């Protein structure tokens, strides 16, 4: 599983709260947390100022309440909690799987499970709503996908094709 981890584990950037509105970037690598800030100001003494960069080990980050507070203020509590988890070695391997592999795994799920998965994260919602996913779903349910069927699916969309030809809702009675 360690091979799924690249050198950079996470990256997020954002603008700090008013009044200064400085810009910040967080990068978490396998070994360190990098916190970069750019001063945004109209004052002459800050023009051309180079960004400040703080590099700290995961262990040092876990003990730095001041840095944690700053990160939480700028990027939010959820990102702070995720950063702490990464620094503690708690990696979300499922989130790191390539899209093609995730789509293959998703092909084994029931439609009800897909609707729940789509609520887990932005990435899963995007995958669950993707044309690739719905094409794969139609092809899995279609014994032979003829060129006519493919043409219809391309014209109306794979998702709409699935719900038109392959899905029976619980409210409809099959005869």
Number of C-alpha atoms within 10 A of each C-alpha: 6 7 5 11 15 11 10 13 18 15 13 12 15 14 16 18 12 7 6 11 15 16 17 21 18 21 17 22 19 16 15 19 25 18 20 16 19 17 17 16 13 8 7 8 8 12 11 9 12 10 12 11 14 13 15 17 15 22 14 14 19 16 10 12 11 10 17 18 13 14 20 16 13 21 19 12 14 10 15 19 13 15 26 17 14 19 22 12 11 11 16 13 11 10 12 13 13 10 15 12 11 17 20 13 10 20 16 12 13 9 13 8 11 18 15 12 17 16 12 10 11 10 14 21 16 12 21 21 15 14 17 15 22 23 18 17 22 22 16 13 12 14 8 9 12 10 9 9 16 17 11 14 19 15 11 12 15 24 20 17 20 19 13 11 10 13 13 12 9 7 6 7 7 7 3
